[in-house]
């Protein structure tokens, strides 16, 4: 059975990474998936640190239904300061935050379905 994503990365240096994820039939998932159901990226490395993405096509919880939720997960045993940019279509948001070990940070209402 084929996967639901296509993922690729472009390294520009040891501490910079352009990570891309394409979710097949995303529009259908936005309309039919329950809130809280997510797509996980494969784990990826930036320097010595490991991360993953969690994308909720119909929100991460009932209160955020009708929105796309996006989170960056710190998969490490240490806190880390990140500077990153997320883009979906023409929308982009920048994140400059410290993320605790084994924690996530992102946008519960990254963009609405309209």
Protein Blocks (a to p, Z undefined) as FASTA:
>chain_A
ZZfbdcddddfbfkbccdddddehklmmmmmpcghiacddddddehjbccdddddfkojb
fklgoiacdddddfbfbdcdddddddehjbccdddddddehiacddfblbafZZ
